[in-house]
Amino acid sequence: MKLFFQTATTMLALALGLAGCNKGTDSAVLAKVNRTTITVAAFKKQVQDLDPQVQPIVSTDAKARKEYLDQIVGYEVAIQEAKRLGLDKDAEYKKRMG
């Protein structure tokens, strides 16, 4: 539940116009998952790594940005849980995450 409130709080910043952010705001925190933060710069990097057909949608549509940030947060939660369970030491995990 704590994660939900942290994420919900940061969604406002994302909805206010991530596409128009400048270099000075790249260090702004969009979401926090325990001790890991997702900054504007990290989010932009993730968007750049998307399929070129999807990039413009995520870059210009606030709902798409929110949904993509939710996916990134969910992925981070899964990674942290895998580490907590010791799965990060598994050969298959290392192969997939490598």
Wavefront OBJ file of the C-alpha trace (Angstrom):
o trace
v 0.000 0.000 0.000
v 2.892 2.337 0.793
v 4.220 1.812 -2.730
v 0.832 2.782 -4.136
v 0.809 6.105 -2.294
v 4.405 6.885 -3.241
v 3.669 6.113 -6.863
v 0.355 7.989 -6.840
v 2.055 11.074 -5.441
v 4.653 11.069 -8.178
v 2.071 10.561 -10.934
v 1.092 14.199 -10.569
v 4.567 15.307 -11.634
v 4.430 12.955 -14.583
v 0.991 14.130 -15.650
v 2.069 17.766 -15.515
v 4.190 17.353 -18.580
v 7.160 15.071 -18.648
v 7.512 15.634 -22.376
v 8.344 19.263 -21.775
v 10.985 18.663 -19.118
v 14.371 20.274 -19.516
v 17.813 19.162 -18.368
v 17.382 20.826 -14.973
v 14.546 18.504 -14.066
v 16.172 15.242 -15.198
v 17.081 14.438 -11.592
v 13.481 14.876 -10.384
v 12.084 11.687 -8.863
v 8.978 10.275 -10.563
v 8.617 7.191 -8.400
v 10.311 5.452 -5.519
v 10.319 1.708 -4.927
v 11.781 1.144 -1.488
v 15.298 2.642 -1.798
v 15.313 2.737 -5.602
v 14.231 5.903 -7.351
v 13.050 6.355 -10.911
v 14.093 9.777 -12.149
v 12.945 11.775 -15.155
v 16.282 10.977 -16.831
v 15.867 7.224 -16.234
v 12.305 7.363 -17.537
v 13.405 9.234 -20.666
v 16.089 6.606 -21.260
v 13.501 3.839 -20.975
v 11.269 5.663 -23.466
v 14.193 5.996 -25.894
v 14.675 2.220 -25.704
v 11.064 1.581 -26.763
v 10.056 0.558 -30.266
v 10.234 3.661 -32.495
v 6.506 3.367 -33.250
v 5.621 3.466 -29.548
v 7.986 6.275 -28.502
v 5.841 9.155 -29.835
v 2.767 7.831 -28.056
v 4.477 7.565 -24.676
v 6.224 10.892 -25.213
v 3.070 12.865 -25.997
v 0.181 11.142 -24.207
v -0.077 11.637 -20.428
v -2.115 8.450 -19.948
v 0.450 6.399 -21.895
v 3.297 7.923 -19.823
v 1.507 7.033 -16.595
v 0.862 3.478 -17.772
v 4.475 3.050 -18.859
v 5.756 4.385 -15.530
v 3.429 1.933 -13.778
v 5.020 -0.871 -15.822
v 8.524 0.273 -14.871
v 7.529 0.419 -11.196
v 5.994 -3.074 -11.415
v 9.155 -4.395 -13.025
v 11.278 -2.866 -10.257
v 9.009 -4.387 -7.601
v 9.417 -7.812 -9.256
v 13.205 -7.463 -9.396
v 13.389 -6.466 -5.754
v 11.153 -9.361 -4.730
v 13.262 -11.819 -6.737
v 16.366 -10.553 -4.951
v 14.620 -10.768 -1.577
v 13.779 -14.394 -2.290
v 17.332 -15.125 -3.399
v 16.275 -15.847 -6.963
v 18.916 -13.455 -8.274
v 21.485 -16.148 -7.549
v 19.712 -18.626 -9.850
v 21.454 -19.321 -13.167
v 18.259 -18.811 -15.192
v 17.638 -15.454 -13.519
v 21.192 -14.341 -14.259
v 20.842 -15.451 -17.866
v 17.621 -13.470 -18.374
v 18.815 -10.379 -16.553
v 22.395 -10.550 -17.882
l 1 2 3 4 5 6 7 8 9 10 11 12 13 14 15 16 17 18 19 20 21 22 23 24 25 26 27 28 29 30 31 32 33 34 35 36 37 38 39 40 41 42 43 44 45 46 47 48 49 50 51 52 53 54 55 56 57 58 59 60 61 62 63 64 65 66 67 68 69 70 71 72 73 74 75 76 77 78 79 80 81 82 83 84 85 86 87 88 89 90 91 92 93 94 95 96 97 98
